[in-house]
Amino acid sequence: MAEVNDRLHTPVVATVVVALWIELLNYLNIYQGLSALLINVIAVMAVAFIAVALAAIVMPFTRPNLFNSAPAMVRASIAGVPWLTIAGVVMLLSWAFVLYVTFATTAFGKVAPISMIEAFAVPILGAIYYLVIRLVRERQGIHLKAAFQEIPPE
């Protein structure tokens, strides 16, 4: 596809493919609501990353054994505050801003609650499945939480 045409001295095939792709995206954006879909996807991503940021912020304090068994790079701190917590705060603020912008920007479409519910259905169902399996295994005497007691598991 990147072959350069001898007469035109340009990658003609690649240029045509990119032009067709751009036209397809324009069509999807103008007539099929692609930008509205992307805004919804970005909002869902922002919520997911905010959850990860919150976990990073509190992990050194809620799981000190796990935090202390992490590599030295993860355990580093500045002024007594773990870098992991600082990175989590920066991440939280960044993604909170992205989430705010997705709800505040209406030029490309609006965030629809149904889209967010659909996007979160899989992880929510996965969490429910995990909890049910964990309860079943605990009744059988197998404790799945032991798998998460130490990093790396040895």
QUICOR-V207985 format. One line per field, one symbol per residue. ss: DSSP state (H for helix, E for strand, C for the rest). phi: phi as a letter, one per 40 degrees, with the letter a starting at -180 (. if undefined). burial: # if it has 9 or more other C-alpha atoms within 8 Angstrom, else .. A space follows every 50 residues. Layout:
ss->???
phi->???
burial->???
This chain:
ss->CCCCCCCCCCCHHHHHHHHHHHHHHHHHHHHHCHHHHHHHHHHHHHHHHH HHHHHHHHHHHHCHHHHHCCCHHHHCEECCEEHHHHHHHHHHHHHHHHHH HHHHCCCCCCCCHHHHHHHHHHHHHHHHHHHHHHHHHHHCCCCHHHHHCC CCCC
phi->.cccccccfaccccccccccccccccdcccbbgdccccccccccdccccc ccccccccdcccbcccccccddcccdabfgbcddcccccccdcccccccd cccccbcbhbcbdcccccccccccccccdcccccccccccgbbccccbca bccb
burial->...##.....####..........#.###...####..######.##.## .#########...#.##..#...###.....########.##..##.##. .##.#...###...##..##.............#..##.....#.....# #...
